[in-house]
Amino acid sequence: MVETKAVGAVRTAASRGWRALSPLLPGLWVLGVLSWELGVPSGTHLEPLLAAAPVFALAVGGRRSRVLLSGLYALCALVPMAAFGPPTTPTTQNAPLGSCAAIVVVIAACWLVTRRRQRLVRELDRTRLVAIAAQQTLLRPLPLRMGHFALAGGQLSASRGAVVGGDLYEALATPYGVRIVIGDVRGHGLAAIDTVAAVLGSFREAAHDEPELADVLRRLERTLQRHLRERTMAEHSAFGGGSPEHPTVEEFVTVLLLEVGPAGEVMALNCGHPWPFLLVGQGLGHPVGVVRPGPHQPGRRAFAHRPGCPRVQQLAPGDSMLPLGIFPLPDHPAPTRCVHLLPGDALVLYTDGAEDARNAAGDFFPLARALAEAVHGGPVHPAAVIARVQSALLRHTGGRLGDDAALLMLRNDRCRAASRLTVPVSAVSDAQLS
């Protein structure tokens, strides 16, 4: 279960109501026991039940002040119960005194447990802060801007409580333009984090060192092979085996590398990863609709307008290579011209966990529609778009993700007039809005 603000709105409201009621629970318990003792002539002495009041205070709140207050309620209730309760016999005349002693002992025990509990909570909070800092070092928050581009990213992990998982993304401003990587390690959750760390570390170094995008991809491949080989040797050593001849089988990473030039030209190298979505003219007053190839104008993009719906298009500029780790890269991988981003255009990169997520009925998440709804109504910062799509994804799945889901949005915010460049009709495929 992924806990976020989106899926937790109702849960948060219920939690607030419970927190408002929980301080009253010990007092209500004492009042109930007192009313039963005085109002129902059963002849049974119920004083021992009052000792449960501090336990309820410990269970619902854990604060020492509530434990003491509930114990005081219980001790005060002994007075009317002794005065107006059932008549005592020689065998029960000391029952109020025994009940008072029991309540005091329970208060002391709850007090000690509360101190220990609060100390553990403080240690847990410190540990959580350290874990979040470590995870954010691995999957760093993206800057809000890089030159003329606004960007944002976010990930939902399939592992509860984790910030990162088997998906990776990064964007760097380099001398060769803004370079972006997004990928998906086979598997999900905490088990894939070491591979994510290896690939991201390699990209952060190679993106600045290598002039050619193809050389960046080769560095990623070499890093992954070395990482898998070292991990396999460590696993064999742990089980007393010899050195393996081959790295871990069935381990691969899908990768999409992008290089965005200052004018908005986007070059891409794709190794088995989904192609990104293009949001056309988002926020600059262009006509709205769904982008579709125009058969009546070969070589140009035509737009089938749909009132009130932004234009969303999934790019498909060429075939992708196999994921890294399955087979070696081709000798000369050539980057593909992906698209030209004009002012207001945006790219949305994602992993398959966002598109393949299902609800209880087995329906896939309509990512294209969610993107259109997220940018509907005017200019929206990429961070807000990512948050809205994540909220829609969690509502669709009920907060239960079967795979990690990462999203990254890059928008060209250069404010200048420009005419839209053409893209071959074969370079795009329709976004399926259903």
C-alpha positions in Angstrom: 0.0 0.0 0.0 1.4 3.4 -1.0 0.5 6.1 1.6 0.2 9.5 0.0 -2.0 12.6 0.4 -4.0 11.6 -2.6 -5.2 8.2 -1.4 -5.0 9.2 2.3 -7.5 12.1 2.2 -10.4 10.1 3.6 -8.1 8.1 5.9 -6.6 11.4 7.2 -10.1 12.8 8.0 -11.0 9.6 9.8 -7.7 9.7 11.7 -8.3 13.3 12.8 -11.7 12.3 14.1 -10.2 9.4 16.0 -7.5 11.6 17.5 -10.2 14.0 18.6 -12.2 11.2 20.3 -9.3 9.2 21.7 -8.6 11.4 24.8 -12.2 10.9 25.8 -12.1 7.1 25.6 -10.6 6.5 29.1 -13.1 8.9 30.7 -16.0 7.2 28.8 -14.8 3.9 30.1 -14.7 5.1 33.7 -18.1 6.7 33.3 -19.5 3.5 31.8 -18.2 1.3 34.6 -19.5 3.8 37.2 -22.9 3.9 35.7 -23.2 0.2 35.5 -22.1 -0.3 39.1 -24.6 2.3 40.4 -27.4 1.8 38.0 -27.7 -1.9 37.6 -28.3 -3.8 40.9 -26.4 -6.9 40.0 -24.5 -7.2 43.3 -21.2 -7.6 41.3 -18.3 -5.3 42.2 -16.9 -3.8 39.1 -14.1 -1.7 40.7 -11.3 -3.8 39.1 -12.5 -2.8 35.6 -11.4 0.8 36.4 -7.7 -0.2 36.2 -8.2 -0.6 32.4 -8.6 3.2 32.0 -4.8 4.0 32.0 -4.2 1.1 29.6 -6.8 2.6 27.2 -4.9 6.0 27.5 -1.6 4.3 26.7 -3.1 2.5 23.7 -4.8 5.5 22.0 -2.4 8.2 22.9 0.7 7.2 24.6 1.2 10.5 26.4 2.1 10.4 30.1 -0.3 13.2 30.9 -3.2 11.2 29.5 -2.1 8.1 31.5 -2.0 10.1 34.7 -5.3 11.8 34.0 -7.1 8.6 33.2 -5.7 7.0 36.4 -7.1 10.0 38.3 -10.5 9.4 36.7 -10.4 5.8 37.9 -9.3 6.7 41.4 -12.0 9.4 41.8 -14.7 6.9 40.6 -13.9 4.7 43.5 -15.4 7.2 45.9 -19.0 7.1 44.7 -18.7 3.4 44.0 -17.7 2.7 47.6 -20.4 5.1 49.0 -23.4 4.1 46.8 -22.4 0.8 45.3 -23.6 -2.7 46.4 -23.2 -3.4 50.1 -20.0 -5.0 51.1 -19.5 -8.3 52.9 -16.7 -9.4 55.2 -15.0 -10.9 52.1 -15.4 -7.8 49.9 -15.0 -5.0 52.4 -11.4 -4.5 51.3 -12.2 -4.6 47.6 -12.0 -0.8 47.1 -8.6 -0.7 48.7 -7.4 -3.5 46.5 -8.8 -1.8 43.4 -7.1 1.4 44.4 -3.7 -0.4 44.7 -4.3 -2.1 41.3 -5.0 1.2 39.6 -1.9 2.7 41.1 0.2 -0.2 39.9 -1.2 0.0 36.4 -0.6 3.7 36.2 3.1 3.1 37.2 3.5 0.4 34.6 1.9 2.5 31.9 4.1 5.4 32.8 7.2 3.3 32.3 5.9 1.9 29.0 5.1 5.4 27.8 8.6 6.7 28.5 10.1 3.7 26.6 7.6 4.2 23.8 8.4 7.9 23.4 12.1 7.2 23.3 11.6 4.6 20.6 9.4 7.0 18.6 12.2 9.6 18.7 14.7 7.1 17.5 12.4 6.0 14.7 12.0 9.6 13.6 15.7 10.1 13.5 16.2 6.9 11.6 13.5 7.9 9.1 15.1 11.3 8.5 18.5 9.5 7.8 16.8 7.1 5.4 15.0 9.8 3.5 18.3 11.8 3.2 20.1 8.7 1.9 17.3 7.9 -0.6 17.2 11.5 -1.8 21.0 11.4 -2.3 20.4 8.4 -4.6 17.4 9.8 -6.5 18.0 13.5 -6.1 15.1 16.1 -6.3 15.3 17.8 -9.7 15.8 21.5 -9.9 12.8 23.5 -10.9 14.6 25.0 -13.9 17.5 24.3 -16.2 18.1 27.3 -18.4 15.0 27.8 -20.5 13.4 24.6 -19.4 11.1 23.9 -16.4 11.1 20.4 -15.1 10.0 18.1 -12.3 10.1 14.4 -11.5 8.5 12.1 -9.0 8.4 8.4 -8.2 6.0 6.1 -6.4 7.6 3.0 -5.0 5.8 -0.3 -4.7 7.5 -0.9 -1.4 5.7 0.7 1.5 7.7 3.5 3.2 10.3 3.7 0.4 11.1 6.9 -1.5 13.0 5.1 -4.3 12.6 1.7 -5.9 13.5 0.0 -9.2 12.9 3.1 -11.4 15.5 5.8 -12.0 15.6 9.3 -13.5 18.0 12.2 -13.6 18.4 15.5 -15.5 21.7 17.3 -15.8 22.7 20.6 -17.4 25.9 19.8 -19.3 28.0 21.6 -21.9 26.2 19.5 -24.5 22.7 20.5 -23.5 20.3 19.1 -20.9 20.8 15.4 -20.7 18.1 13.2 -19.2 17.9 9.5 -18.3 15.0 7.5 -17.2 15.0 3.8 -16.7 13.5 0.8 -15.1 15.5 -2.0 -13.5 14.0 -5.5 -13.7 12.1 -6.1 -10.5 10.9 -3.4 -8.2 11.3 -2.0 -4.7 14.3 -2.3 -2.4 15.8 -5.2 -4.2 16.7 -3.1 -7.3 18.2 -0.1 -5.5 21.8 -1.2 -5.9 21.5 -1.4 -9.6 19.7 1.9 -9.7 22.6 3.4 -7.8 25.2 2.0 -10.2 23.4 3.2 -13.3 22.7 6.7 -11.9 26.2 7.1 -10.7 27.6 6.3 -14.1 25.2 8.6 -15.9 26.0 11.6 -13.6 29.7 11.3 -14.5 29.4 10.3 -18.2 26.8 13.0 -19.0 29.5 15.6 -18.3 32.5 13.8 -19.8 31.2 12.3 -23.1 30.5 14.7 -26.0 28.5 12.0 -27.8 25.2 10.6 -26.4 26.1 7.2 -27.7 29.3 7.2 -25.6 27.1 8.0 -22.5 25.1 4.9 -23.3 28.2 2.8 -23.6 29.4 3.9 -20.2 26.1 2.9 -18.7 26.4 -0.5 -20.3 29.9 -1.1 -19.0 28.9 0.0 -15.5 25.9 -2.3 -15.5 28.0 -5.3 -16.7 30.6 -4.6 -14.1 28.0 -4.2 -11.3 26.2 -7.4 -12.3 29.5 -9.3 -12.4 30.6 -8.1 -9.0 27.2 -8.8 -7.5 27.2 -12.3 -8.9 30.7 -13.0 -7.6 29.6 -11.8 -4.1 26.6 -14.0 -4.2 28.7 -17.0 -5.2 31.2 -16.3 -2.5 28.5 -16.0 0.1 27.3 -19.5 -0.7 30.8 -21.0 -1.0 30.8 -21.3 -4.8 33.6 -20.4 -7.2 33.8 -17.5 -9.6 30.9 -17.6 -12.0 31.6 -17.5 -15.7 28.7 -15.1 -16.5 26.9 -12.3 -14.7 23.5 -12.7 -13.2 21.0 -14.0 -15.7 17.8 -12.2 -16.6 19.0 -8.9 -15.1 18.4 -5.9 -17.4 17.6 -2.2 -17.4 15.5 -0.3 -19.8 16.9 3.1 -20.5 15.8 6.2 -22.4 18.5 8.8 -22.9 17.6 12.3 -24.1 19.7 15.3 -25.1 17.9 18.6 -25.3 19.6 21.4 -27.1 19.2 25.1 -26.3 16.7 25.6 -29.1 14.6 22.6 -28.1 16.0 19.9 -30.4 15.6 16.5 -28.7 17.9 13.6 -29.6 17.2 10.2 -28.1 18.7 6.7 -27.6 16.2 4.1 -26.4 17.0 0.7 -25.0 13.6 -1.0 -24.5 11.9 1.9 -22.7 8.5 3.5 -23.5 8.7 6.6 -25.6 7.6 9.8 -23.9 4.4 11.8 -24.4 4.4 15.2 -26.0 2.2 18.0 -24.7 1.8 20.5 -27.5 1.7 24.2 -26.8 0.8 23.6 -23.1 0.0 26.9 -21.5 0.6 29.2 -24.5 -2.9 29.5 -25.9 -2.5 27.1 -28.8 -5.7 25.4 -29.9 -6.7 22.4 -27.8 -7.2 18.8 -29.0 -5.6 15.5 -29.4 -2.5 15.4 -31.7 -3.0 13.1 -34.6 -1.0 12.6 -37.9 -2.6 14.3 -40.8 -3.0 12.2 -43.9 -4.0 15.2 -45.9 -0.7 17.0 -45.2 2.2 14.5 -45.4 5.2 15.6 -43.5 3.2 17.9 -41.1 1.3 17.3 -37.9 -2.4 17.9 -38.0 -4.6 18.3 -34.9 -8.0 16.9 -34.3 -9.3 19.4 -31.9 -11.4 18.3 -28.9 -12.8 21.3 -27.0 -11.5 21.5 -23.4 -8.8 18.8 -23.9 -5.1 19.6 -24.3 -3.2 18.0 -27.2 -1.4 14.8 -26.0 0.7 12.7 -28.3 2.9 9.7 -27.7 6.1 9.9 -29.7 7.4 6.9 -31.6 10.3 8.3 -33.7 11.9 4.9 -34.3 12.6 1.4 -33.1 14.3 1.0 -29.8 17.3 -1.3 -29.0 17.2 -4.1 -26.5 17.4 -3.3 -22.8 20.9 -3.0 -21.3 22.2 -6.3 -19.9 20.6 -8.7 -22.3 22.8 -8.4 -25.4 25.7 -6.0 -26.2 24.9 -2.7 -27.8 25.3 -2.3 -31.6 28.7 -1.1 -32.8 27.5 2.3 -33.7 24.2 3.3 -32.0 22.9 6.4 -33.7 20.8 8.9 -31.7 17.3 9.5 -33.1 15.9 12.9 -33.7 12.9 12.7 -31.4 11.1 16.0 -31.6 11.6 19.8 -31.6 10.2 21.5 -28.5 8.8 24.9 -29.2 7.9 27.3 -26.4 5.1 25.8 -24.4 5.8 22.2 -25.6 6.5 19.6 -22.9 7.8 16.1 -22.8 6.6 13.6 -20.2 8.8 10.6 -19.6 7.5 7.7 -17.6 8.2 4.1 -16.7 5.9 1.2 -17.5 4.6 1.1 -13.9 2.6 4.2 -14.6 1.0 2.9 -17.8 0.5 -0.8 -16.7 -1.1 0.0 -13.3 -4.5 -1.7 -13.0 -7.5 -1.1 -10.8 -9.6 -3.7 -9.0 -11.5 -4.4 -12.3 -8.2 -5.0 -14.2 -8.4 -1.8 -16.3 -5.1 -0.2 -17.2 -4.4 3.4 -16.0 -5.3 5.9 -18.8 -2.0 7.8 -18.6 -2.7 10.0 -21.7 -6.1 11.1 -20.4 -4.6 11.8 -17.0 -2.0 14.0 -18.6 -4.6 15.9 -20.6 -6.7 16.5 -17.5 -3.6 17.5 -15.5 -2.8 20.4 -17.9 -6.4 21.4 -18.7 -7.3 24.9 -17.9 -4.1 26.9 -18.4 -0.4 27.0 -17.7 0.6 24.5 -15.0 4.1 24.0 -13.6 5.6 20.5 -14.3 5.7 19.8 -10.5 1.9 20.3 -10.3 1.3 18.1 -13.4 3.4 15.3 -11.9 1.5 15.6 -8.6 -1.9 15.5 -10.3 -1.0 12.4 -12.4 0.3 10.6 -9.4 -2.9 11.4 -7.5 -4.9 10.0 -10.4 -2.7 6.9 -10.6 -3.2 6.2 -6.9 -6.9 6.8 -7.1 -7.1 4.4 -10.0 -5.2 1.6 -8.1 -6.6 2.3 -4.7 -3.1 3.1 -3.5 -1.8 -0.5 -4.2 0.9 -0.4 -6.8 2.2 -3.6 -8.3 5.3 -1.9 -9.7 7.3 1.3 -9.2 6.1 4.3 -11.3 8.3 7.2 -12.2 7.4 10.4 -14.1 9.5 13.3 -15.4 8.3 16.3 -17.2 10.4 18.9 -19.2 8.8 22.0 -20.6 10.3 24.6 -22.9 9.6 27.9 -21.3 11.5 30.1 -23.8 9.3 33.1 -24.5 9.7 33.9 -28.1 7.6 33.5 -31.3 8.5 30.4 -33.3 6.9 28.5 -36.1 6.3 24.8 -35.5 8.8 22.6 -37.3 7.5 19.6 -39.2 7.9 16.0 -38.1 7.3 13.0 -40.4 3.9 11.3 -40.0 5.7 8.0 -39.5 7.5 9.5 -36.5 4.4 9.6 -34.3 1.6 7.4 -33.0 -1.7 8.4 -31.6 -2.2 8.7 -27.9 -5.0 6.4 -27.0 -7.5 8.5 -25.0 -10.2 6.3 -23.6 
